[in-house]
Amino acid sequence: MTASQESPLGDVDVEAVREGLRSWYREHHREFPWRETTDSYEILVSEVMSQQTQLGRVREAWEAFLDRWPTVSDLAAADRAEVVAFWTEHSLGYNNRAKYLHEAAHQVRDEYDGEFPRNPDELEQLMGVGPYTANAVASFAFNNGDAVVDTNVKRVLYRAFDVADDDTEFERAATELLPEGESRLWNNAIMELGGVVCGKTPQCDKEGCPWREWCRAYQTGDFTAPDVPTQPDFEGSRRQFRGRIVRALGEHDELELDELGPRIRVDYTPDGEYGREWLRGLLSDLADDGLVELEEDDGTVVTLLGQ
Ligand code: SF4
């Protein structure tokens, strides 16, 4: 295998990584009404609205818009000035987006017999629909999208799997991770992970990131990313030590406390400042997060739990 054919994800267990994210997303994702629908028109409206507006505010506007123009034919039949006025009243950003949305409704009615096309390339033919929006509609409405690669996804792939800061590599990594036939769930999940958990200041433990076990940034404590050039300001060192514990336990099935300690700090001494008590503090956080298990006896054995 030549270097260019090597996986940008390295030798990570892709299936375990997928399952980690799927389960996390099923339990933790934020609920938005457009995530409950597979109606392509409703999804397109939500995507166009959220390009410039915070999701919390989009909810109300989206519901009002769909009350007023419930279907793509209703929107196509509407007066353009009214659609633009709605956009302004709800502070949804550039009016051109309202005009394009109205025009796209005409295209669906006149060129596609009122039925949205189902794949990203055709969806991109609609007015105002760029590659990102086309892929979002294909994924969320038809479960027929490609792997989404936006800034949030790049950040999480870079931190977690050390993917090179290069668009082709990000694309390859994202595509390799996408489970076949699951673009609806997967693209929602990876965007949520990158946007909510692995933001500029990541919330690895607080949000229970499902990728901590594999994450290079979590292990090394280096949380910079293409769009985060300097180390984000947060409780770095504790997090860094927790990362080292996860990594050390990944290399050994289980370790006794005094075997683990020196692997975490060179100055570990069982009864010293950085000794058993300090280590137990870190381990109990990790145990609360379900990452490790402590078997309390004289030696105290610590085991890494699978995700
Ligand atoms: S462990 Fe932290 S840095 Fe790594 S992917 Fe999760 S949130 Fe991002």
py3Dmol code that shows the C-alpha trace and the ligand (Angstrom):
import py3Dmol

protein = """\
ATOM      1  CA  MET A   1       0.000   0.000   0.000  1.00  0.00           C
ATOM      2  CA  THR A   2       1.473   3.400  -0.916  1.00  0.00           C
ATOM      3  CA  ALA A   3       1.428   6.304   1.509  1.00  0.00           C
ATOM      4  CA  SER A   4      -1.366   8.054  -0.404  1.00  0.00           C
ATOM      5  CA  GLN A   5      -3.601   4.989  -0.089  1.00  0.00           C
ATOM      6  CA  GLU A   6      -3.187   4.700   3.650  1.00  0.00           C
ATOM      7  CA  SER A   7      -6.258   5.538   5.639  1.00  0.00           C
ATOM      8  CA  PRO A   8      -6.176   9.085   7.000  1.00  0.00           C
ATOM      9  CA  LEU A   9      -7.707   7.560  10.135  1.00  0.00           C
ATOM     10  CA  GLY A  10      -4.666   5.362  10.802  1.00  0.00           C
ATOM     11  CA  ASP A  11      -5.447   1.953  12.255  1.00  0.00           C
ATOM     12  CA  VAL A  12      -8.366   3.058  14.405  1.00  0.00           C
ATOM     13  CA  ASP A  13     -11.219   0.563  14.846  1.00  0.00           C
ATOM     14  CA  VAL A  14     -13.710   2.299  12.556  1.00  0.00           C
ATOM     15  CA  GLU A  15     -16.671   0.181  13.602  1.00  0.00           C
ATOM     16  CA  ALA A  16     -16.066   0.905  17.294  1.00  0.00           C
ATOM     17  CA  VAL A  17     -15.728   4.618  16.550  1.00  0.00           C
ATOM     18  CA  ARG A  18     -19.011   4.560  14.638  1.00  0.00           C
ATOM     19  CA  GLU A  19     -20.869   2.717  17.331  1.00  0.00           C
ATOM     20  CA  GLY A  20     -19.519   5.088  19.977  1.00  0.00           C
ATOM     21  CA  LEU A  21     -20.896   8.091  18.130  1.00  0.00           C
ATOM     22  CA  ARG A  22     -24.197   6.461  17.214  1.00  0.00           C
ATOM     23  CA  SER A  23     -24.984   5.542  20.814  1.00  0.00           C
ATOM     24  CA  TRP A  24     -23.912   8.924  22.111  1.00  0.00           C
ATOM     25  CA  TYR A  25     -26.054  10.724  19.557  1.00  0.00           C
ATOM     26  CA  ARG A  26     -29.127   8.618  20.263  1.00  0.00           C
ATOM     27  CA  GLU A  27     -28.900   9.530  23.934  1.00  0.00           C
ATOM     28  CA  HIS A  28     -27.624  13.065  23.935  1.00  0.00           C
ATOM     29  CA  HIS A  29     -28.604  15.024  20.840  1.00  0.00           C
ATOM     30  CA  ARG A  30     -30.454  18.292  21.009  1.00  0.00           C
ATOM     31  CA  GLU A  31     -33.967  18.047  19.718  1.00  0.00           C
ATOM     32  CA  PHE A  32     -35.080  20.268  16.886  1.00  0.00           C
ATOM     33  CA  PRO A  33     -38.368  19.839  15.058  1.00  0.00           C
ATOM     34  CA  TRP A  34     -36.636  19.597  11.667  1.00  0.00           C
ATOM     35  CA  ARG A  35     -34.797  16.555  12.958  1.00  0.00           C
ATOM     36  CA  GLU A  36     -38.156  14.854  13.401  1.00  0.00           C
ATOM     37  CA  THR A  37     -39.209  15.238   9.787  1.00  0.00           C
ATOM     38  CA  THR A  38     -38.056  13.729   6.513  1.00  0.00           C
ATOM     39  CA  ASP A  39     -39.994  16.211   4.399  1.00  0.00           C
ATOM     40  CA  SER A  40     -37.516  17.670   1.910  1.00  0.00           C
ATOM     41  CA  TYR A  41     -39.261  21.045   1.704  1.00  0.00           C
ATOM     42  CA  GLU A  42     -39.356  21.457   5.481  1.00  0.00           C
ATOM     43  CA  ILE A  43     -35.707  20.477   5.713  1.00  0.00           C
ATOM     44  CA  LEU A  44     -34.653  22.869   2.966  1.00  0.00           C
ATOM     45  CA  VAL A  45     -36.422  25.731   4.741  1.00  0.00           C
ATOM     46  CA  SER A  46     -34.644  24.885   8.021  1.00  0.00           C
ATOM     47  CA  GLU A  47     -31.268  24.686   6.290  1.00  0.00           C
ATOM     48  CA  VAL A  48     -31.663  28.005   4.504  1.00  0.00           C
ATOM     49  CA  MET A  49     -32.842  29.694   7.695  1.00  0.00           C
ATOM     50  CA  SER A  50     -30.024  28.322   9.821  1.00  0.00           C
ATOM     51  CA  GLN A  51     -27.312  29.598   7.492  1.00  0.00           C
ATOM     52  CA  GLN A  52     -27.341  32.937   9.240  1.00  0.00           C
ATOM     53  CA  THR A  53     -29.452  32.550  12.317  1.00  0.00           C
ATOM     54  CA  GLN A  54     -28.929  30.751  15.614  1.00  0.00           C
ATOM     55  CA  LEU A  55     -30.787  27.476  15.800  1.00  0.00           C
ATOM     56  CA  GLY A  56     -32.772  28.515  18.864  1.00  0.00           C
ATOM     57  CA  ARG A  57     -34.297  31.414  16.963  1.00  0.00           C
ATOM     58  CA  VAL A  58     -34.803  29.424  13.774  1.00  0.00           C
ATOM     59  CA  ARG A  59     -37.340  27.167  15.477  1.00  0.00           C
ATOM     60  CA  GLU A  60     -39.996  29.846  15.826  1.00  0.00           C
ATOM     61  CA  ALA A  61     -39.441  31.272  12.342  1.00  0.00           C
ATOM     62  CA  TRP A  62     -39.464  27.815  10.782  1.00  0.00           C
ATOM     63  CA  GLU A  63     -42.778  26.919  12.408  1.00  0.00           C
ATOM     64  CA  ALA A  64     -44.348  30.231  11.385  1.00  0.00           C
ATOM     65  CA  PHE A  65     -43.083  29.873   7.809  1.00  0.00           C
ATOM     66  CA  LEU A  66     -44.543  26.385   7.483  1.00  0.00           C
ATOM     67  CA  ASP A  67     -47.851  27.510   8.979  1.00  0.00           C
ATOM     68  CA  ARG A  68     -48.025  30.158   6.316  1.00  0.00           C
ATOM     69  CA  TRP A  69     -46.703  28.090   3.363  1.00  0.00           C
ATOM     70  CA  PRO A  70     -47.075  24.437   4.378  1.00  0.00           C
ATOM     71  CA  THR A  71     -45.924  22.873   1.092  1.00  0.00           C
ATOM     72  CA  VAL A  72     -43.532  23.663  -1.697  1.00  0.00           C
ATOM     73  CA  SER A  73     -46.495  24.402  -4.011  1.00  0.00           C
ATOM     74  CA  ASP A  74     -47.906  26.871  -1.482  1.00  0.00           C
ATOM     75  CA  LEU A  75     -44.565  28.654  -1.437  1.00  0.00           C
ATOM     76  CA  ALA A  76     -44.305  28.618  -5.232  1.00  0.00           C
ATOM     77  CA  ALA A  77     -47.758  30.212  -5.419  1.00  0.00           C
ATOM     78  CA  ALA A  78     -46.904  32.899  -2.869  1.00  0.00           C
ATOM     79  CA  ASP A  79     -46.173  36.490  -3.650  1.00  0.00           C
ATOM     80  CA  ARG A  80     -42.406  37.033  -3.543  1.00  0.00           C
ATOM     81  CA  ALA A  81     -42.732  40.325  -1.680  1.00  0.00           C
ATOM     82  CA  GLU A  82     -44.589  38.521   1.116  1.00  0.00           C
ATOM     83  CA  VAL A  83     -41.862  35.920   1.439  1.00  0.00           C
ATOM     84  CA  VAL A  84     -39.218  38.643   1.608  1.00  0.00           C
ATOM     85  CA  ALA A  85     -41.277  40.573   4.164  1.00  0.00           C
ATOM     86  CA  PHE A  86     -41.530  37.432   6.316  1.00  0.00           C
ATOM     87  CA  TRP A  87     -37.751  37.067   6.169  1.00  0.00           C
ATOM     88  CA  THR A  88     -37.204  40.627   7.320  1.00  0.00           C
ATOM     89  CA  GLU A  89     -39.821  40.429  10.081  1.00  0.00           C
ATOM     90  CA  HIS A  90     -38.090  37.374  11.513  1.00  0.00           C
ATOM     91  CA  SER A  91     -34.554  38.805  11.176  1.00  0.00           C
ATOM     92  CA  LEU A  92     -33.384  35.893   9.074  1.00  0.00           C
ATOM     93  CA  GLY A  93     -30.505  37.655   7.354  1.00  0.00           C
ATOM     94  CA  TYR A  94     -30.017  38.461   3.670  1.00  0.00           C
ATOM     95  CA  ASN A  95     -33.288  38.875   1.796  1.00  0.00           C
ATOM     96  CA  ASN A  96     -31.725  37.190  -1.194  1.00  0.00           C
ATOM     97  CA  ARG A  97     -32.082  33.903   0.626  1.00  0.00           C
ATOM     98  CA  ALA A  98     -35.856  34.389   0.711  1.00  0.00           C
ATOM     99  CA  LYS A  99     -35.899  35.201  -2.999  1.00  0.00           C
ATOM    100  CA  TYR A 100     -33.799  32.139  -3.828  1.00  0.00           C
ATOM    101  CA  LEU A 101     -35.979  29.906  -1.689  1.00  0.00           C
ATOM    102  CA  HIS A 102     -39.063  31.169  -3.484  1.00  0.00           C
ATOM    103  CA  GLU A 103     -37.343  30.609  -6.833  1.00  0.00           C
ATOM    104  CA  ALA A 104     -36.301  27.097  -5.804  1.00  0.00           C
ATOM    105  CA  ALA A 105     -39.959  26.347  -5.011  1.00  0.00           C
ATOM    106  CA  HIS A 106     -40.837  27.394  -8.580  1.00  0.00           C
ATOM    107  CA  GLN A 107     -38.158  25.065  -9.940  1.00  0.00           C
ATOM    108  CA  VAL A 108     -39.440  22.112  -7.936  1.00  0.00           C
ATOM    109  CA  ARG A 109     -42.992  22.806  -9.107  1.00  0.00           C
ATOM    110  CA  ASP A 110     -42.157  23.503 -12.761  1.00  0.00           C
ATOM    111  CA  GLU A 111     -39.091  21.380 -13.479  1.00  0.00           C
ATOM    112  CA  TYR A 112     -39.537  18.440 -11.128  1.00  0.00           C
ATOM    113  CA  ASP A 113     -43.328  17.993 -11.085  1.00  0.00           C
ATOM    114  CA  GLY A 114     -43.520  19.164  -7.499  1.00  0.00           C
ATOM    115  CA  GLU A 115     -41.186  16.422  -6.200  1.00  0.00           C
ATOM    116  CA  PHE A 116     -37.754  17.318  -4.842  1.00  0.00           C
ATOM    117  CA  PRO A 117     -34.807  15.620  -6.536  1.00  0.00           C
ATOM    118  CA  ARG A 118     -33.164  13.121  -4.220  1.00  0.00           C
ATOM    119  CA  ASN A 119     -29.432  13.339  -4.785  1.00  0.00           C
ATOM    120  CA  PRO A 120     -26.948  16.085  -3.915  1.00  0.00           C
ATOM    121  CA  ASP A 121     -25.952  16.885  -7.513  1.00  0.00           C
ATOM    122  CA  GLU A 122     -29.512  17.512  -8.649  1.00  0.00           C
ATOM    123  CA  LEU A 123     -30.450  19.365  -5.484  1.00  0.00           C
ATOM    124  CA  GLU A 124     -27.567  21.717  -6.172  1.00  0.00           C
ATOM    125  CA  GLN A 125     -29.355  22.807  -9.344  1.00  0.00           C
ATOM    126  CA  LEU A 126     -31.962  24.538  -7.190  1.00  0.00           C
ATOM    127  CA  MET A 127     -31.581  28.265  -6.788  1.00  0.00           C
ATOM    128  CA  GLY A 128     -29.477  29.259  -3.799  1.00  0.00           C
ATOM    129  CA  VAL A 129     -28.668  25.669  -2.885  1.00  0.00           C
ATOM    130  CA  GLY A 130     -24.916  25.147  -2.554  1.00  0.00           C
ATOM    131  CA  PRO A 131     -23.072  21.862  -2.035  1.00  0.00           C
ATOM    132  CA  TYR A 132     -23.467  21.898   1.737  1.00  0.00           C
ATOM    133  CA  THR A 133     -27.243  22.506   1.694  1.00  0.00           C
ATOM    134  CA  ALA A 134     -27.765  20.021  -1.157  1.00  0.00           C
ATOM    135  CA  ASN A 135     -25.975  17.354   0.825  1.00  0.00           C
ATOM    136  CA  ALA A 136     -27.880  18.202   3.988  1.00  0.00           C
ATOM    137  CA  VAL A 137     -31.249  17.838   2.224  1.00  0.00           C
ATOM    138  CA  ALA A 138     -30.151  14.610   0.500  1.00  0.00           C
ATOM    139  CA  SER A 139     -29.024  13.232   3.876  1.00  0.00           C
ATOM    140  CA  PHE A 140     -31.814  14.357   6.165  1.00  0.00           C
ATOM    141  CA  ALA A 141     -34.741  13.983   3.775  1.00  0.00           C
ATOM    142  CA  PHE A 142     -33.654  10.989   1.690  1.00  0.00           C
ATOM    143  CA  ASN A 143     -30.850   9.379   3.715  1.00  0.00           C
ATOM    144  CA  ASN A 144     -28.928   9.697   0.475  1.00  0.00           C
ATOM    145  CA  GLY A 145     -26.101  12.095   1.219  1.00  0.00           C
ATOM    146  CA  ASP A 146     -22.334  12.042   1.187  1.00  0.00           C
ATOM    147  CA  ALA A 147     -20.196  12.584   4.259  1.00  0.00           C
ATOM    148  CA  VAL A 148     -20.548  16.141   5.434  1.00  0.00           C
ATOM    149  CA  VAL A 149     -17.260  18.023   5.872  1.00  0.00           C
ATOM    150  CA  ASP A 150     -17.729  21.440   7.461  1.00  0.00           C
ATOM    151  CA  THR A 151     -15.516  23.367   9.883  1.00  0.00           C
ATOM    152  CA  ASN A 152     -16.895  21.501  12.887  1.00  0.00           C
ATOM    153  CA  VAL A 153     -16.314  18.114  11.300  1.00  0.00           C
ATOM    154  CA  LYS A 154     -12.774  19.069  10.280  1.00  0.00           C
ATOM    155  CA  ARG A 155     -11.997  20.192  13.814  1.00  0.00           C
ATOM    156  CA  VAL A 156     -13.150  16.958  15.406  1.00  0.00           C
ATOM    157  CA  LEU A 157     -11.400  14.756  12.821  1.00  0.00           C
ATOM    158  CA  TYR A 158      -8.191  16.698  13.209  1.00  0.00           C
ATOM    159  CA  ARG A 159      -8.206  16.459  16.983  1.00  0.00           C
ATOM    160  CA  ALA A 160      -9.473  12.931  17.340  1.00  0.00           C
ATOM    161  CA  PHE A 161      -7.605  11.112  14.569  1.00  0.00           C
ATOM    162  CA  ASP A 162      -4.774  13.474  13.715  1.00  0.00           C
ATOM    163  CA  VAL A 163      -6.090  13.865  10.164  1.00  0.00           C
ATOM    164  CA  ALA A 164      -3.795  16.209   8.223  1.00  0.00           C
ATOM    165  CA  ASP A 165      -5.027  19.773   7.738  1.00  0.00           C
ATOM    166  CA  ASP A 166      -5.868  19.227   4.095  1.00  0.00           C
ATOM    167  CA  ASP A 167      -9.302  19.235   2.460  1.00  0.00           C
ATOM    168  CA  THR A 168      -8.714  16.034   0.501  1.00  0.00           C
ATOM    169  CA  GLU A 169      -7.636  14.210   3.641  1.00  0.00           C
ATOM    170  CA  PHE A 170     -10.630  15.485   5.608  1.00  0.00           C
ATOM    171  CA  GLU A 171     -12.911  14.349   2.812  1.00  0.00           C
ATOM    172  CA  ARG A 172     -11.319  10.893   2.737  1.00  0.00           C
ATOM    173  CA  ALA A 173     -11.482  10.524   6.503  1.00  0.00           C
ATOM    174  CA  ALA A 174     -15.116  11.668   6.712  1.00  0.00           C
ATOM    175  CA  THR A 175     -16.099   9.365   3.852  1.00  0.00           C
ATOM    176  CA  GLU A 176     -14.399   6.389   5.419  1.00  0.00           C
ATOM    177  CA  LEU A 177     -16.209   6.968   8.698  1.00  0.00           C
ATOM    178  CA  LEU A 178     -19.681   7.376   7.162  1.00  0.00           C
ATOM    179  CA  PRO A 179     -21.502   4.033   7.559  1.00  0.00           C
ATOM    180  CA  GLU A 180     -23.125   3.041   4.283  1.00  0.00           C
ATOM    181  CA  GLY A 181     -26.789   3.950   4.046  1.00  0.00           C
ATOM    182  CA  GLU A 182     -26.762   5.996   7.267  1.00  0.00           C
ATOM    183  CA  SER A 183     -26.105   9.546   6.117  1.00  0.00           C
ATOM    184  CA  ARG A 184     -29.201  10.873   7.893  1.00  0.00           C
ATOM    185  CA  LEU A 185     -28.147   9.802  11.346  1.00  0.00           C
ATOM    186  CA  TRP A 186     -24.415   9.974  10.800  1.00  0.00           C
ATOM    187  CA  ASN A 187     -24.181  13.483   9.370  1.00  0.00           C
ATOM    188  CA  ASN A 188     -26.429  14.803  12.115  1.00  0.00           C
ATOM    189  CA  ALA A 189     -24.327  13.015  14.721  1.00  0.00           C
ATOM    190  CA  ILE A 190     -20.884  14.077  13.561  1.00  0.00           C
ATOM    191  CA  MET A 191     -21.990  17.689  13.120  1.00  0.00           C
ATOM    192  CA  GLU A 192     -23.466  17.650  16.602  1.00  0.00           C
ATOM    193  CA  LEU A 193     -20.257  16.200  18.014  1.00  0.00           C
ATOM    194  CA  GLY A 194     -18.084  18.771  16.256  1.00  0.00           C
ATOM    195  CA  GLY A 195     -20.412  21.663  17.016  1.00  0.00           C
ATOM    196  CA  VAL A 196     -21.474  20.992  20.588  1.00  0.00           C
ATOM    197  CA  VAL A 197     -18.821  18.780  22.198  1.00  0.00           C
ATOM    198  CA  CYS A 198     -15.651  19.437  20.226  1.00  0.00           C
ATOM    199  CA  GLY A 199     -16.102  23.179  19.817  1.00  0.00           C
ATOM    200  CA  LYS A 200     -13.226  25.624  19.934  1.00  0.00           C
ATOM    201  CA  THR A 201     -13.038  24.929  23.655  1.00  0.00           C
ATOM    202  CA  PRO A 202     -13.838  21.229  23.750  1.00  0.00           C
ATOM    203  CA  GLN A 203     -16.056  19.725  26.437  1.00  0.00           C
ATOM    204  CA  CYS A 204     -14.541  16.261  26.339  1.00  0.00           C
ATOM    205  CA  ASP A 205     -15.530  15.089  29.812  1.00  0.00           C
ATOM    206  CA  LYS A 206     -18.379  17.463  30.539  1.00  0.00           C
ATOM    207  CA  GLU A 207     -20.325  16.314  27.485  1.00  0.00           C
ATOM    208  CA  GLY A 208     -19.062  12.729  27.688  1.00  0.00           C
ATOM    209  CA  CYS A 209     -17.396  12.704  24.280  1.00  0.00           C
ATOM    210  CA  PRO A 210     -17.723   9.183  22.891  1.00  0.00           C
ATOM    211  CA  TRP A 211     -14.353   9.420  21.123  1.00  0.00           C
ATOM    212  CA  ARG A 212     -12.132  10.063  24.130  1.00  0.00           C
ATOM    213  CA  GLU A 213     -10.735   6.578  24.041  1.00  0.00           C
ATOM    214  CA  TRP A 214      -9.215   7.162  20.584  1.00  0.00           C
ATOM    215  CA  CYS A 215      -8.712  10.898  20.632  1.00  0.00           C
ATOM    216  CA  ARG A 216      -5.166  12.082  20.040  1.00  0.00           C
ATOM    217  CA  ALA A 217      -5.897  15.536  21.456  1.00  0.00           C
ATOM    218  CA  TYR A 218      -7.415  14.055  24.588  1.00  0.00           C
ATOM    219  CA  GLN A 219      -4.346  11.897  25.052  1.00  0.00           C
ATOM    220  CA  THR A 220      -1.735  14.550  24.398  1.00  0.00           C
ATOM    221  CA  GLY A 221      -3.529  17.588  25.806  1.00  0.00           C
ATOM    222  CA  ASP A 222      -2.946  19.517  22.562  1.00  0.00           C
ATOM    223  CA  PHE A 223      -6.377  20.868  21.627  1.00  0.00           C
ATOM    224  CA  THR A 224      -5.317  23.217  18.879  1.00  0.00           C
ATOM    225  CA  ALA A 225      -7.033  22.697  15.509  1.00  0.00           C
ATOM    226  CA  PRO A 226      -7.029  24.331  12.059  1.00  0.00           C
ATOM    227  CA  ASP A 227      -9.461  26.980  13.308  1.00  0.00           C
ATOM    228  CA  VAL A 228      -8.026  27.026  16.863  1.00  0.00           C
ATOM    229  CA  PRO A 229      -4.389  28.087  16.392  1.00  0.00           C
ATOM    230  CA  THR A 230      -3.580  28.476  20.078  1.00  0.00           C
ATOM    231  CA  GLN A 231      -4.364  26.179  22.957  1.00  0.00           C
ATOM    232  CA  PRO A 232      -7.915  26.894  24.184  1.00  0.00           C
ATOM    233  CA  ASP A 233      -8.022  28.248  27.678  1.00  0.00           C
ATOM    234  CA  PHE A 234      -9.478  25.621  29.998  1.00  0.00           C
ATOM    235  CA  GLU A 235      -8.501  23.246  32.777  1.00  0.00           C
ATOM    236  CA  GLY A 236      -5.849  21.742  30.541  1.00  0.00           C
ATOM    237  CA  SER A 237      -3.524  19.850  32.790  1.00  0.00           C
ATOM    238  CA  ARG A 238      -6.099  17.712  34.572  1.00  0.00           C
ATOM    239  CA  ARG A 239      -7.617  16.845  31.245  1.00  0.00           C
ATOM    240  CA  GLN A 240      -4.212  16.033  29.884  1.00  0.00           C
ATOM    241  CA  PHE A 241      -3.519  13.613  32.724  1.00  0.00           C
ATOM    242  CA  ARG A 242      -6.873  11.943  32.269  1.00  0.00           C
ATOM    243  CA  GLY A 243      -5.951  11.503  28.601  1.00  0.00           C
ATOM    244  CA  ARG A 244      -2.685   9.883  29.572  1.00  0.00           C
ATOM    245  CA  ILE A 245      -4.504   7.445  31.838  1.00  0.00           C
ATOM    246  CA  VAL A 246      -6.837   6.428  29.029  1.00  0.00           C
ATOM    247  CA  ARG A 247      -3.889   5.952  26.704  1.00  0.00           C
ATOM    248  CA  ALA A 248      -1.840   3.955  29.202  1.00  0.00           C
ATOM    249  CA  LEU A 249      -4.802   1.694  29.896  1.00  0.00           C
ATOM    250  CA  GLY A 250      -5.382   1.303  26.177  1.00  0.00           C
ATOM    251  CA  GLU A 251      -1.917  -0.230  25.921  1.00  0.00           C
ATOM    252  CA  HIS A 252      -2.316  -2.571  28.907  1.00  0.00           C
ATOM    253  CA  ASP A 253      -5.445  -4.483  29.753  1.00  0.00           C
ATOM    254  CA  GLU A 254      -5.299  -3.451  33.357  1.00  0.00           C
ATOM    255  CA  LEU A 255      -2.794  -1.880  35.707  1.00  0.00           C
ATOM    256  CA  GLU A 256      -2.310  -1.576  39.411  1.00  0.00           C
ATOM    257  CA  LEU A 257      -2.343   1.919  40.802  1.00  0.00           C
ATOM    258  CA  ASP A 258       1.423   2.036  41.348  1.00  0.00           C
ATOM    259  CA  GLU A 259       2.089   0.660  37.890  1.00  0.00           C
ATOM    260  CA  LEU A 260      -0.151   3.265  36.332  1.00  0.00           C
ATOM    261  CA  GLY A 261       1.149   6.262  38.310  1.00  0.00           C
ATOM    262  CA  PRO A 262       4.667   6.472  36.850  1.00  0.00           C
ATOM    263  CA  ARG A 263       3.218   6.239  33.359  1.00  0.00           C
ATOM    264  CA  ILE A 264       1.170   9.353  34.047  1.00  0.00           C
ATOM    265  CA  ARG A 265       3.791  11.466  35.821  1.00  0.00           C
ATOM    266  CA  VAL A 266       7.500  10.794  36.025  1.00  0.00           C
ATOM    267  CA  ASP A 267       7.499  12.299  39.514  1.00  0.00           C
ATOM    268  CA  TYR A 268       4.765   9.939  40.785  1.00  0.00           C
ATOM    269  CA  THR A 269       5.483   8.674  44.289  1.00  0.00           C
ATOM    270  CA  PRO A 270       2.762   6.659  46.028  1.00  0.00           C
ATOM    271  CA  ASP A 271       2.558   8.877  49.101  1.00  0.00           C
ATOM    272  CA  GLY A 272       3.715  12.141  47.531  1.00  0.00           C
ATOM    273  CA  GLU A 273       1.846  15.173  46.250  1.00  0.00           C
ATOM    274  CA  TYR A 274       1.402  13.381  42.946  1.00  0.00           C
ATOM    275  CA  GLY A 275       0.723   9.972  44.378  1.00  0.00           C
ATOM    276  CA  ARG A 276      -2.134   7.577  44.949  1.00  0.00           C
ATOM    277  CA  GLU A 277      -4.540  10.142  46.308  1.00  0.00           C
ATOM    278  CA  TRP A 278      -4.016  12.440  43.342  1.00  0.00           C
ATOM    279  CA  LEU A 279      -4.346   9.537  40.930  1.00  0.00           C
ATOM    280  CA  ARG A 280      -7.511   8.288  42.610  1.00  0.00           C
ATOM    281  CA  GLY A 281      -9.073  11.727  42.096  1.00  0.00           C
ATOM    282  CA  LEU A 282      -8.489  11.525  38.358  1.00  0.00           C
ATOM    283  CA  LEU A 283      -9.645   7.926  38.214  1.00  0.00           C
ATOM    284  CA  SER A 284     -12.855   8.610  40.035  1.00  0.00           C
ATOM    285  CA  ASP A 285     -13.745  11.290  37.432  1.00  0.00           C
ATOM    286  CA  LEU A 286     -13.039   8.777  34.687  1.00  0.00           C
ATOM    287  CA  ALA A 287     -15.073   6.127  36.496  1.00  0.00           C
ATOM    288  CA  ASP A 288     -17.989   8.571  36.807  1.00  0.00           C
ATOM    289  CA  ASP A 289     -17.760   9.044  33.053  1.00  0.00           C
ATOM    290  CA  GLY A 290     -17.856   5.276  32.567  1.00  0.00           C
ATOM    291  CA  LEU A 291     -14.376   5.139  31.058  1.00  0.00           C
ATOM    292  CA  VAL A 292     -12.568   3.069  33.667  1.00  0.00           C
ATOM    293  CA  GLU A 293     -13.370   0.604  36.390  1.00  0.00           C
ATOM    294  CA  LEU A 294     -11.554   0.401  39.705  1.00  0.00           C
ATOM    295  CA  GLU A 295     -11.222  -2.866  41.510  1.00  0.00           C
ATOM    296  CA  GLU A 296     -10.554  -1.851  45.065  1.00  0.00           C
ATOM    297  CA  ASP A 297      -8.193  -4.145  46.934  1.00  0.00           C
ATOM    298  CA  ASP A 298      -4.691  -3.689  48.263  1.00  0.00           C
ATOM    299  CA  GLY A 299      -3.146  -2.987  44.877  1.00  0.00           C
ATOM    300  CA  THR A 300      -6.239  -1.332  43.312  1.00  0.00           C
ATOM    301  CA  VAL A 301      -6.470  -2.571  39.743  1.00  0.00           C
ATOM    302  CA  VAL A 302      -7.714  -0.169  37.101  1.00  0.00           C
ATOM    303  CA  THR A 303      -9.289  -1.403  33.886  1.00  0.00           C
ATOM    304  CA  LEU A 304     -10.279   0.550  30.783  1.00  0.00           C
ATOM    305  CA  LEU A 305     -13.887  -0.034  29.863  1.00  0.00           C
ATOM    306  CA  GLY A 306     -14.934  -0.422  26.222  1.00  0.00           C
ATOM    307  CA  GLN A 307     -17.079   2.353  24.735  1.00  0.00           C
TER     308      GLN A 307
END
"""
ligand_1 = """\
8
SF4
S -12.175 13.897 23.308
Fe -12.348 16.126 23.286
S -10.930 16.814 21.719
Fe -11.279 14.642 21.395
S -12.953 14.505 19.916
Fe -13.858 14.429 21.930
S -14.383 16.550 22.441
Fe -12.914 16.602 20.723
"""
view = py3Dmol.view(width=600, height=400)
view.addModel(protein, "pdb")
view.setStyle({"model": 0}, {"cartoon": {"style": "trace"}})
view.addModel(ligand_1, "xyz")
view.setStyle({"model": 1}, {"stick": {}})
view.zoomTo()
view.show()
